[in-house]
């Protein structure tokens, strides 16, 4: 065992070693680790990032991965691309289409955080879905569009047959 792990050797007091310094350091390390875990990134994958002409987006889904026949809440955070400032007062919608031609969509609702918007989709089948977002800063600005692919898992409790 490394006797110098907690600093210089501590003299014996009344036949016993004084271990207060080691205990204090271990306690501080434990508190530091707890703070790091509490202040660390949220669990799950980071949001997906997209950019249009002048807007930067962060899009995340809850639950991850999305499941068929369950409500999936999409959070969209919109920020000005050059300044990084959140965009409040925006308008938009989120939508998806699968290979069978099934469509789902929802308008974006402003959230409590600055620049955040929420939409709820209910995928009817599992598989690969073509996703899209239309968004504009306000009614005087043009609509900006972006697309991506989203894999939707089988409904909870079901086996995905492919």
CNS distance restraints for C-alpha pairs under 8 A (distance, minus, plus):
assign (resid   3 and name CA) (resid   9 and name CA) 7.12 0.50 0.50
assign (resid   4 and name CA) (resid   8 and name CA) 5.68 0.50 0.50
assign (resid   4 and name CA) (resid   9 and name CA) 6.33 0.50 0.50
assign (resid   6 and name CA) (resid  21 and name CA) 7.13 0.50 0.50
assign (resid   6 and name CA) (resid  22 and name CA) 5.16 0.50 0.50
assign (resid   6 and name CA) (resid  25 and name CA) 7.34 0.50 0.50
assign (resid   7 and name CA) (resid  22 and name CA) 7.82 0.50 0.50
assign (resid  10 and name CA) (resid  17 and name CA) 6.69 0.50 0.50
assign (resid  10 and name CA) (resid  18 and name CA) 6.17 0.50 0.50
assign (resid  10 and name CA) (resid  19 and name CA) 7.41 0.50 0.50
assign (resid  11 and name CA) (resid  17 and name CA) 6.33 0.50 0.50
assign (resid  11 and name CA) (resid  18 and name CA) 6.86 0.50 0.50
assign (resid  12 and name CA) (resid  16 and name CA) 5.07 0.50 0.50
assign (resid  12 and name CA) (resid  17 and name CA) 4.35 0.50 0.50
assign (resid  12 and name CA) (resid  18 and name CA) 6.25 0.50 0.50
assign (resid  13 and name CA) (resid  17 and name CA) 6.07 0.50 0.50
assign (resid  13 and name CA) (resid  18 and name CA) 6.59 0.50 0.50
assign (resid  19 and name CA) (resid  23 and name CA) 6.31 0.50 0.50
assign (resid  20 and name CA) (resid  24 and name CA) 6.06 0.50 0.50
assign (resid  21 and name CA) (resid  25 and name CA) 6.28 0.50 0.50
assign (resid  22 and name CA) (resid  26 and name CA) 6.15 0.50 0.50
assign (resid  23 and name CA) (resid  27 and name CA) 6.04 0.50 0.50
assign (resid  24 and name CA) (resid  28 and name CA) 6.17 0.50 0.50
assign (resid  25 and name CA) (resid  29 and name CA) 6.15 0.50 0.50
assign (resid  26 and name CA) (resid  30 and name CA) 6.15 0.50 0.50
assign (resid  27 and name CA) (resid  31 and name CA) 6.22 0.50 0.50
assign (resid  28 and name CA) (resid  32 and name CA) 6.04 0.50 0.50
assign (resid  29 and name CA) (resid  33 and name CA) 6.11 0.50 0.50
assign (resid  30 and name CA) (resid  34 and name CA) 6.23 0.50 0.50
assign (resid  31 and name CA) (resid  35 and name CA) 6.20 0.50 0.50
assign (resid  32 and name CA) (resid  36 and name CA) 6.11 0.50 0.50
assign (resid  33 and name CA) (resid  37 and name CA) 6.20 0.50 0.50
assign (resid  34 and name CA) (resid  38 and name CA) 6.12 0.50 0.50
assign (resid  35 and name CA) (resid  39 and name CA) 5.88 0.50 0.50
assign (resid  36 and name CA) (resid  40 and name CA) 5.61 0.50 0.50
assign (resid  44 and name CA) (resid  64 and name CA) 7.45 0.50 0.50
assign (resid  45 and name CA) (resid  64 and name CA) 7.98 0.50 0.50
assign (resid  46 and name CA) (resid  60 and name CA) 7.53 0.50 0.50
assign (resid  47 and name CA) (resid  58 and name CA) 5.54 0.50 0.50
assign (resid  47 and name CA) (resid  59 and name CA) 5.25 0.50 0.50
assign (resid  47 and name CA) (resid  60 and name CA) 4.63 0.50 0.50
assign (resid  47 and name CA) (resid  61 and name CA) 7.99 0.50 0.50
assign (resid  48 and name CA) (resid  58 and name CA) 5.50 0.50 0.50
assign (resid  48 and name CA) (resid  59 and name CA) 5.14 0.50 0.50
assign (resid  48 and name CA) (resid  60 and name CA) 6.26 0.50 0.50
assign (resid  49 and name CA) (resid  56 and name CA) 7.32 0.50 0.50
assign (resid  49 and name CA) (resid  57 and name CA) 5.58 0.50 0.50
assign (resid  49 and name CA) (resid  58 and name CA) 4.62 0.50 0.50
assign (resid  49 and name CA) (resid  59 and name CA) 6.41 0.50 0.50
assign (resid  50 and name CA) (resid  56 and name CA) 5.97 0.50 0.50
assign (resid  50 and name CA) (resid  57 and name CA) 5.05 0.50 0.50
assign (resid  50 and name CA) (resid  58 and name CA) 6.51 0.50 0.50
assign (resid  50 and name CA) (resid  59 and name CA) 7.92 0.50 0.50
assign (resid  50 and name CA) (resid 146 and name CA) 7.74 0.50 0.50
assign (resid  51 and name CA) (resid  55 and name CA) 5.81 0.50 0.50
assign (resid  51 and name CA) (resid  56 and name CA) 4.53 0.50 0.50
assign (resid  51 and name CA) (resid  57 and name CA) 6.00 0.50 0.50
assign (resid  51 and name CA) (resid  81 and name CA) 7.64 0.50 0.50
assign (resid  52 and name CA) (resid  56 and name CA) 6.61 0.50 0.50
assign (resid  52 and name CA) (resid 144 and name CA) 6.68 0.50 0.50
assign (resid  52 and name CA) (resid 145 and name CA) 7.31 0.50 0.50
assign (resid  52 and name CA) (resid 146 and name CA) 7.12 0.50 0.50
assign (resid  53 and name CA) (resid 144 and name CA) 7.65 0.50 0.50
assign (resid  54 and name CA) (resid  80 and name CA) 6.19 0.50 0.50
assign (resid  54 and name CA) (resid  81 and name CA) 5.03 0.50 0.50
assign (resid  54 and name CA) (resid  82 and name CA) 7.16 0.50 0.50
assign (resid  55 and name CA) (resid  78 and name CA) 6.52 0.50 0.50
assign (resid  55 and name CA) (resid  79 and name CA) 5.69 0.50 0.50
assign (resid  55 and name CA) (resid  80 and name CA) 4.84 0.50 0.50
assign (resid  55 and name CA) (resid  81 and name CA) 4.64 0.50 0.50
assign (resid  56 and name CA) (resid  78 and name CA) 5.88 0.50 0.50
assign (resid  56 and name CA) (resid  79 and name CA) 5.22 0.50 0.50
assign (resid  56 and name CA) (resid  80 and name CA) 6.15 0.50 0.50
assign (resid  56 and name CA) (resid  81 and name CA) 5.04 0.50 0.50
assign (resid  56 and name CA) (resid  84 and name CA) 7.98 0.50 0.50
assign (resid  57 and name CA) (resid  76 and name CA) 6.58 0.50 0.50
assign (resid  57 and name CA) (resid  77 and name CA) 5.52 0.50 0.50
assign (resid  57 and name CA) (resid  78 and name CA) 4.78 0.50 0.50
assign (resid  57 and name CA) (resid  79 and name CA) 6.45 0.50 0.50
assign (resid  58 and name CA) (resid  75 and name CA) 7.89 0.50 0.50
assign (resid  58 and name CA) (resid  76 and name CA) 5.71 0.50 0.50
assign (resid  58 and name CA) (resid  77 and name CA) 5.09 0.50 0.50
assign (resid  58 and name CA) (resid  78 and name CA) 6.81 0.50 0.50
assign (resid  59 and name CA) (resid  74 and name CA) 6.79 0.50 0.50
assign (resid  59 and name CA) (resid  75 and name CA) 5.62 0.50 0.50
assign (resid  59 and name CA) (resid  76 and name CA) 4.63 0.50 0.50
assign (resid  59 and name CA) (resid  77 and name CA) 6.53 0.50 0.50
assign (resid  60 and name CA) (resid  74 and name CA) 5.64 0.50 0.50
assign (resid  60 and name CA) (resid  75 and name CA) 5.30 0.50 0.50
assign (resid  60 and name CA) (resid  76 and name CA) 6.79 0.50 0.50
assign (resid  61 and name CA) (resid  65 and name CA) 7.53 0.50 0.50
assign (resid  61 and name CA) (resid  66 and name CA) 6.93 0.50 0.50
assign (resid  61 and name CA) (resid  72 and name CA) 6.50 0.50 0.50
assign (resid  61 and name CA) (resid  73 and name CA) 5.66 0.50 0.50
assign (resid  61 and name CA) (resid  74 and name CA) 4.47 0.50 0.50
assign (resid  61 and name CA) (resid  75 and name CA) 6.34 0.50 0.50
assign (resid  62 and name CA) (resid  66 and name CA) 6.88 0.50 0.50
assign (resid  62 and name CA) (resid  72 and name CA) 5.65 0.50 0.50
assign (resid  62 and name CA) (resid  73 and name CA) 5.20 0.50 0.50
assign (resid  62 and name CA) (resid  74 and name CA) 6.46 0.50 0.50
assign (resid  63 and name CA) (resid  67 and name CA) 7.58 0.50 0.50
assign (resid  63 and name CA) (resid  72 and name CA) 6.26 0.50 0.50
assign (resid  63 and name CA) (resid  73 and name CA) 7.39 0.50 0.50
assign (resid  65 and name CA) (resid 151 and name CA) 7.74 0.50 0.50
assign (resid  65 and name CA) (resid 152 and name CA) 6.74 0.50 0.50
assign (resid  65 and name CA) (resid 153 and name CA) 6.61 0.50 0.50
assign (resid  66 and name CA) (resid  70 and name CA) 7.95 0.50 0.50
assign (resid  66 and name CA) (resid  72 and name CA) 6.20 0.50 0.50
assign (resid  66 and name CA) (resid 151 and name CA) 7.59 0.50 0.50
assign (resid  66 and name CA) (resid 152 and name CA) 5.20 0.50 0.50
assign (resid  66 and name CA) (resid 153 and name CA) 6.04 0.50 0.50
assign (resid  67 and name CA) (resid  72 and name CA) 7.55 0.50 0.50
assign (resid  67 and name CA) (resid 123 and name CA) 7.33 0.50 0.50
assign (resid  67 and name CA) (resid 126 and name CA) 6.95 0.50 0.50
assign (resid  67 and name CA) (resid 152 and name CA) 5.44 0.50 0.50
assign (resid  67 and name CA) (resid 153 and name CA) 4.62 0.50 0.50
assign (resid  67 and name CA) (resid 154 and name CA) 5.59 0.50 0.50
assign (resid  67 and name CA) (resid 155 and name CA) 5.13 0.50 0.50
assign (resid  67 and name CA) (resid 156 and name CA) 6.77 0.50 0.50
assign (resid  68 and name CA) (resid 122 and name CA) 7.04 0.50 0.50
assign (resid  68 and name CA) (resid 123 and name CA) 4.90 0.50 0.50
assign (resid  68 and name CA) (resid 124 and name CA) 5.39 0.50 0.50
assign (resid  68 and name CA) (resid 125 and name CA) 5.11 0.50 0.50
assign (resid  68 and name CA) (resid 126 and name CA) 5.24 0.50 0.50
assign (resid  68 and name CA) (resid 152 and name CA) 6.29 0.50 0.50
assign (resid  68 and name CA) (resid 153 and name CA) 6.16 0.50 0.50
assign (resid  68 and name CA) (resid 154 and name CA) 5.46 0.50 0.50
assign (resid  68 and name CA) (resid 155 and name CA) 4.57 0.50 0.50
assign (resid  68 and name CA) (resid 156 and name CA) 7.80 0.50 0.50
assign (resid  69 and name CA) (resid 122 and name CA) 5.98 0.50 0.50
assign (resid  69 and name CA) (resid 123 and name CA) 5.65 0.50 0.50
assign (resid  69 and name CA) (resid 124 and name CA) 5.14 0.50 0.50
assign (resid  69 and name CA) (resid 125 and name CA) 6.94 0.50 0.50
assign (resid  69 and name CA) (resid 155 and name CA) 5.84 0.50 0.50
assign (resid  70 and name CA) (resid 122 and name CA) 5.74 0.50 0.50
assign (resid  70 and name CA) (resid 123 and name CA) 6.99 0.50 0.50
assign (resid  70 and name CA) (resid 155 and name CA) 7.16 0.50 0.50
assign (resid  71 and name CA) (resid 120 and name CA) 6.34 0.50 0.50
assign (resid  71 and name CA) (resid 121 and name CA) 5.86 0.50 0.50
assign (resid  71 and name CA) (resid 122 and name CA) 4.83 0.50 0.50
assign (resid  71 and name CA) (resid 123 and name CA) 7.66 0.50 0.50
assign (resid  72 and name CA) (resid 120 and name CA) 5.55 0.50 0.50
assign (resid  72 and name CA) (resid 121 and name CA) 5.29 0.50 0.50
assign (resid  72 and name CA) (resid 122 and name CA) 6.15 0.50 0.50
assign (resid  72 and name CA) (resid 123 and name CA) 7.97 0.50 0.50
assign (resid  73 and name CA) (resid 118 and name CA) 6.74 0.50 0.50
assign (resid  73 and name CA) (resid 119 and name CA) 5.82 0.50 0.50
assign (resid  73 and name CA) (resid 120 and name CA) 4.53 0.50 0.50
assign (resid  73 and name CA) (resid 121 and name CA) 6.56 0.50 0.50
assign (resid  74 and name CA) (resid 118 and name CA) 5.64 0.50 0.50
assign (resid  74 and name CA) (resid 119 and name CA) 5.24 0.50 0.50
assign (resid  74 and name CA) (resid 120 and name CA) 6.10 0.50 0.50
assign (resid  74 and name CA) (resid 121 and name CA) 7.64 0.50 0.50
assign (resid  75 and name CA) (resid 116 and name CA) 6.83 0.50 0.50
assign (resid  75 and name CA) (resid 117 and name CA) 5.80 0.50 0.50
assign (resid  75 and name CA) (resid 118 and name CA) 4.71 0.50 0.50
assign (resid  75 and name CA) (resid 119 and name CA) 6.74 0.50 0.50
assign (resid  76 and name CA) (resid 116 and name CA) 5.65 0.50 0.50
assign (resid  76 and name CA) (resid 117 and name CA) 5.07 0.50 0.50
assign (resid  76 and name CA) (resid 118 and name CA) 6.17 0.50 0.50
assign (resid  77 and name CA) (resid  86 and name CA) 7.65 0.50 0.50
assign (resid  77 and name CA) (resid 115 and name CA) 5.43 0.50 0.50
assign (resid  77 and name CA) (resid 116 and name CA) 4.35 0.50 0.50
assign (resid  77 and name CA) (resid 117 and name CA) 6.27 0.50 0.50
assign (resid  78 and name CA) (resid  86 and name CA) 5.97 0.50 0.50
assign (resid  78 and name CA) (resid  87 and name CA) 5.61 0.50 0.50
assign (resid  78 and name CA) (resid 115 and name CA) 5.27 0.50 0.50
assign (resid  78 and name CA) (resid 116 and name CA) 6.43 0.50 0.50
assign (resid  78 and name CA) (resid 117 and name CA) 7.96 0.50 0.50
assign (resid  79 and name CA) (resid  83 and name CA) 8.00 0.50 0.50
assign (resid  79 and name CA) (resid  84 and name CA) 5.37 0.50 0.50
assign (resid  79 and name CA) (resid  85 and name CA) 5.32 0.50 0.50
assign (resid  79 and name CA) (resid  86 and name CA) 4.24 0.50 0.50
assign (resid  79 and name CA) (resid  87 and name CA) 5.25 0.50 0.50
assign (resid  79 and name CA) (resid 115 and name CA) 6.52 0.50 0.50
assign (resid  80 and name CA) (resid  84 and name CA) 4.95 0.50 0.50
assign (resid  80 and name CA) (resid  85 and name CA) 5.34 0.50 0.50
assign (resid  80 and name CA) (resid  86 and name CA) 6.32 0.50 0.50
assign (resid  80 and name CA) (resid  87 and name CA) 6.48 0.50 0.50
assign (resid  86 and name CA) (resid 114 and name CA) 5.79 0.50 0.50
assign (resid  86 and name CA) (resid 115 and name CA) 4.39 0.50 0.50
assign (resid  86 and name CA) (resid 116 and name CA) 7.94 0.50 0.50
assign (resid  87 and name CA) (resid 114 and name CA) 7.21 0.50 0.50
assign (resid  87 and name CA) (resid 115 and name CA) 4.61 0.50 0.50
assign (resid  87 and name CA) (resid 137 and name CA) 6.71 0.50 0.50
assign (resid  88 and name CA) (resid 110 and name CA) 7.88 0.50 0.50
assign (resid  88 and name CA) (resid 114 and name CA) 6.36 0.50 0.50
assign (resid  88 and name CA) (resid 115 and name CA) 4.90 0.50 0.50
assign (resid  88 and name CA) (resid 116 and name CA) 7.69 0.50 0.50
assign (resid  88 and name CA) (resid 137 and name CA) 7.53 0.50 0.50
assign (resid  89 and name CA) (resid 110 and name CA) 7.70 0.50 0.50
assign (resid  89 and name CA) (resid 137 and name CA) 6.60 0.50 0.50
assign (resid  89 and name CA) (resid 138 and name CA) 6.27 0.50 0.50
assign (resid  90 and name CA) (resid 135 and name CA) 7.02 0.50 0.50
assign (resid  90 and name CA) (resid 136 and name CA) 5.66 0.50 0.50
assign (resid  90 and name CA) (resid 137 and name CA) 4.25 0.50 0.50
assign (resid  90 and name CA) (resid 138 and name CA) 5.07 0.50 0.50
assign (resid  91 and name CA) (resid 108 and name CA) 6.75 0.50 0.50
assign (resid  91 and name CA) (resid 135 and name CA) 5.65 0.50 0.50
assign (resid  91 and name CA) (resid 136 and name CA) 5.48 0.50 0.50
assign (resid  91 and name CA) (resid 137 and name CA) 6.47 0.50 0.50
assign (resid  91 and name CA) (resid 138 and name CA) 6.26 0.50 0.50
assign (resid  91 and name CA) (resid 139 and name CA) 7.59 0.50 0.50
assign (resid  92 and name CA) (resid 107 and name CA) 6.00 0.50 0.50
assign (resid  92 and name CA) (resid 108 and name CA) 5.35 0.50 0.50
assign (resid  92 and name CA) (resid 133 and name CA) 7.23 0.50 0.50
assign (resid  92 and name CA) (resid 134 and name CA) 5.23 0.50 0.50
assign (resid  92 and name CA) (resid 135 and name CA) 4.12 0.50 0.50
assign (resid  92 and name CA) (resid 136 and name CA) 6.35 0.50 0.50
assign (resid  93 and name CA) (resid 105 and name CA) 7.07 0.50 0.50
assign (resid  93 and name CA) (resid 106 and name CA) 5.66 0.50 0.50
assign (resid  93 and name CA) (resid 107 and name CA) 4.13 0.50 0.50
assign (resid  93 and name CA) (resid 108 and name CA) 5.03 0.50 0.50
assign (resid  93 and name CA) (resid 119 and name CA) 7.36 0.50 0.50
assign (resid  93 and name CA) (resid 133 and name CA) 5.87 0.50 0.50
assign (resid  93 and name CA) (resid 134 and name CA) 5.46 0.50 0.50
assign (resid  93 and name CA) (resid 135 and name CA) 6.65 0.50 0.50
assign (resid  94 and name CA) (resid 105 and name CA) 5.62 0.50 0.50
assign (resid  94 and name CA) (resid 106 and name CA) 5.61 0.50 0.50
assign (resid  94 and name CA) (resid 107 and name CA) 6.39 0.50 0.50
assign (resid  94 and name CA) (resid 108 and name CA) 6.90 0.50 0.50
assign (resid  94 and name CA) (resid 119 and name CA) 6.58 0.50 0.50
assign (resid  94 and name CA) (resid 131 and name CA) 7.52 0.50 0.50
assign (resid  94 and name CA) (resid 132 and name CA) 5.83 0.50 0.50
assign (resid  94 and name CA) (resid 133 and name CA) 4.59 0.50 0.50
assign (resid  94 and name CA) (resid 134 and name CA) 6.61 0.50 0.50
assign (resid  95 and name CA) (resid 103 and name CA) 7.31 0.50 0.50
assign (resid  95 and name CA) (resid 104 and name CA) 5.56 0.50 0.50
assign (resid  95 and name CA) (resid 105 and name CA) 3.97 0.50 0.50
assign (resid  95 and name CA) (resid 106 and name CA) 6.45 0.50 0.50
assign (resid  95 and name CA) (resid 121 and name CA) 7.68 0.50 0.50
assign (resid  95 and name CA) (resid 131 and name CA) 5.83 0.50 0.50
assign (resid  95 and name CA) (resid 132 and name CA) 5.30 0.50 0.50
assign (resid  95 and name CA) (resid 133 and name CA) 6.45 0.50 0.50
assign (resid  96 and name CA) (resid 103 and name CA) 5.69 0.50 0.50
assign (resid  96 and name CA) (resid 104 and name CA) 5.36 0.50 0.50
assign (resid  96 and name CA) (resid 105 and name CA) 6.36 0.50 0.50
assign (resid  96 and name CA) (resid 129 and name CA) 6.13 0.50 0.50
assign (resid  96 and name CA) (resid 130 and name CA) 5.40 0.50 0.50
assign (resid  96 and name CA) (resid 131 and name CA) 4.30 0.50 0.50
assign (resid  96 and name CA) (resid 132 and name CA) 6.08 0.50 0.50
assign (resid  97 and name CA) (resid 101 and name CA) 5.97 0.50 0.50
assign (resid  97 and name CA) (resid 102 and name CA) 5.50 0.50 0.50
assign (resid  97 and name CA) (resid 103 and name CA) 4.55 0.50 0.50
assign (resid  97 and name CA) (resid 104 and name CA) 6.65 0.50 0.50
assign (resid  97 and name CA) (resid 129 and name CA) 5.57 0.50 0.50
assign (resid  97 and name CA) (resid 130 and name CA) 5.26 0.50 0.50
assign (resid  97 and name CA) (resid 131 and name CA) 6.69 0.50 0.50
assign (resid  98 and name CA) (resid 102 and name CA) 5.53 0.50 0.50
assign (resid  98 and name CA) (resid 103 and name CA) 6.90 0.50 0.50
assign (resid  98 and name CA) (resid 127 and name CA) 7.64 0.50 0.50
assign (resid  98 and name CA) (resid 128 and name CA) 6.42 0.50 0.50
assign (resid  98 and name CA) (resid 129 and name CA) 4.53 0.50 0.50
assign (resid  98 and name CA) (resid 130 and name CA) 6.15 0.50 0.50
assign (resid  99 and name CA) (resid 128 and name CA) 7.53 0.50 0.50
assign (resid  99 and name CA) (resid 129 and name CA) 7.21 0.50 0.50
assign (resid 102 and name CA) (resid 124 and name CA) 7.96 0.50 0.50
assign (resid 104 and name CA) (resid 121 and name CA) 6.29 0.50 0.50
assign (resid 104 and name CA) (resid 122 and name CA) 6.82 0.50 0.50
assign (resid 104 and name CA) (resid 123 and name CA) 6.87 0.50 0.50
assign (resid 105 and name CA) (resid 120 and name CA) 7.85 0.50 0.50
assign (resid 105 and name CA) (resid 121 and name CA) 6.20 0.50 0.50
assign (resid 106 and name CA) (resid 119 and name CA) 5.61 0.50 0.50
assign (resid 106 and name CA) (resid 120 and name CA) 6.10 0.50 0.50
assign (resid 106 and name CA) (resid 121 and name CA) 6.53 0.50 0.50
assign (resid 107 and name CA) (resid 119 and name CA) 6.07 0.50 0.50
assign (resid 108 and name CA) (resid 117 and name CA) 5.59 0.50 0.50
assign (resid 108 and name CA) (resid 118 and name CA) 5.20 0.50 0.50
assign (resid 108 and name CA) (resid 119 and name CA) 4.89 0.50 0.50
assign (resid 109 and name CA) (resid 117 and name CA) 5.20 0.50 0.50
assign (resid 109 and name CA) (resid 118 and name CA) 5.11 0.50 0.50
assign (resid 109 and name CA) (resid 119 and name CA) 6.44 0.50 0.50
assign (resid 110 and name CA) (resid 115 and name CA) 7.68 0.50 0.50
assign (resid 110 and name CA) (resid 116 and name CA) 5.98 0.50 0.50
assign (resid 110 and name CA) (resid 117 and name CA) 4.33 0.50 0.50
assign (resid 110 and name CA) (resid 118 and name CA) 6.38 0.50 0.50
assign (resid 111 and name CA) (resid 115 and name CA) 7.65 0.50 0.50
assign (resid 111 and name CA) (resid 116 and name CA) 5.05 0.50 0.50
assign (resid 111 and name CA) (resid 117 and name CA) 4.96 0.50 0.50
assign (resid 111 and name CA) (resid 118 and name CA) 6.31 0.50 0.50
assign (resid 112 and name CA) (resid 116 and name CA) 7.04 0.50 0.50
assign (resid 123 and name CA) (resid 152 and name CA) 7.64 0.50 0.50
assign (resid 125 and name CA) (resid 152 and name CA) 7.66 0.50 0.50
assign (resid 125 and name CA) (resid 154 and name CA) 7.21 0.50 0.50
assign (resid 125 and name CA) (resid 155 and name CA) 7.93 0.50 0.50
assign (resid 126 and name CA) (resid 151 and name CA) 7.53 0.50 0.50
assign (resid 126 and name CA) (resid 152 and name CA) 4.86 0.50 0.50
assign (resid 126 and name CA) (resid 153 and name CA) 5.12 0.50 0.50
assign (resid 126 and name CA) (resid 154 and name CA) 4.94 0.50 0.50
assign (resid 126 and name CA) (resid 155 and name CA) 7.27 0.50 0.50
assign (resid 126 and name CA) (resid 160 and name CA) 7.41 0.50 0.50
assign (resid 127 and name CA) (resid 151 and name CA) 5.62 0.50 0.50
assign (resid 127 and name CA) (resid 152 and name CA) 5.16 0.50 0.50
assign (resid 127 and name CA) (resid 153 and name CA) 6.55 0.50 0.50
assign (resid 127 and name CA) (resid 154 and name CA) 7.77 0.50 0.50
assign (resid 128 and name CA) (resid 149 and name CA) 6.77 0.50 0.50
assign (resid 128 and name CA) (resid 150 and name CA) 5.83 0.50 0.50
assign (resid 128 and name CA) (resid 151 and name CA) 4.60 0.50 0.50
assign (resid 128 and name CA) (resid 152 and name CA) 6.25 0.50 0.50
assign (resid 129 and name CA) (resid 149 and name CA) 5.77 0.50 0.50
assign (resid 129 and name CA) (resid 150 and name CA) 5.18 0.50 0.50
assign (resid 129 and name CA) (resid 151 and name CA) 6.21 0.50 0.50
assign (resid 129 and name CA) (resid 152 and name CA) 7.13 0.50 0.50
assign (resid 130 and name CA) (resid 147 and name CA) 7.15 0.50 0.50
assign (resid 130 and name CA) (resid 148 and name CA) 6.13 0.50 0.50
assign (resid 130 and name CA) (resid 149 and name CA) 4.79 0.50 0.50
assign (resid 130 and name CA) (resid 150 and name CA) 6.42 0.50 0.50
assign (resid 131 and name CA) (resid 147 and name CA) 5.47 0.50 0.50
assign (resid 131 and name CA) (resid 148 and name CA) 5.19 0.50 0.50
assign (resid 131 and name CA) (resid 149 and name CA) 5.62 0.50 0.50
assign (resid 131 and name CA) (resid 150 and name CA) 6.48 0.50 0.50
assign (resid 132 and name CA) (resid 145 and name CA) 7.13 0.50 0.50
assign (resid 132 and name CA) (resid 146 and name CA) 5.67 0.50 0.50
assign (resid 132 and name CA) (resid 147 and name CA) 4.28 0.50 0.50
assign (resid 132 and name CA) (resid 148 and name CA) 6.42 0.50 0.50
assign (resid 133 and name CA) (resid 145 and name CA) 5.63 0.50 0.50
assign (resid 133 and name CA) (resid 146 and name CA) 5.40 0.50 0.50
assign (resid 133 and name CA) (resid 147 and name CA) 6.44 0.50 0.50
assign (resid 134 and name CA) (resid 143 and name CA) 6.18 0.50 0.50
assign (resid 134 and name CA) (resid 144 and name CA) 5.64 0.50 0.50
assign (resid 134 and name CA) (resid 145 and name CA) 4.56 0.50 0.50
assign (resid 134 and name CA) (resid 146 and name CA) 6.77 0.50 0.50
assign (resid 135 and name CA) (resid 143 and name CA) 5.41 0.50 0.50
assign (resid 135 and name CA) (resid 144 and name CA) 5.36 0.50 0.50
assign (resid 135 and name CA) (resid 145 and name CA) 6.56 0.50 0.50
assign (resid 136 and name CA) (resid 141 and name CA) 6.01 0.50 0.50
assign (resid 136 and name CA) (resid 142 and name CA) 6.09 0.50 0.50
assign (resid 136 and name CA) (resid 143 and name CA) 4.72 0.50 0.50
assign (resid 136 and name CA) (resid 144 and name CA) 6.05 0.50 0.50
assign (resid 137 and name CA) (resid 141 and name CA) 6.21 0.50 0.50
assign (resid 153 and name CA) (resid 160 and name CA) 7.32 0.50 0.50
assign (resid 154 and name CA) (resid 158 and name CA) 6.03 0.50 0.50
assign (resid 154 and name CA) (resid 159 and name CA) 6.34 0.50 0.50
assign (resid 154 and name CA) (resid 160 and name CA) 5.13 0.50 0.50
assign (resid 155 and name CA) (resid 159 and name CA) 7.86 0.50 0.50
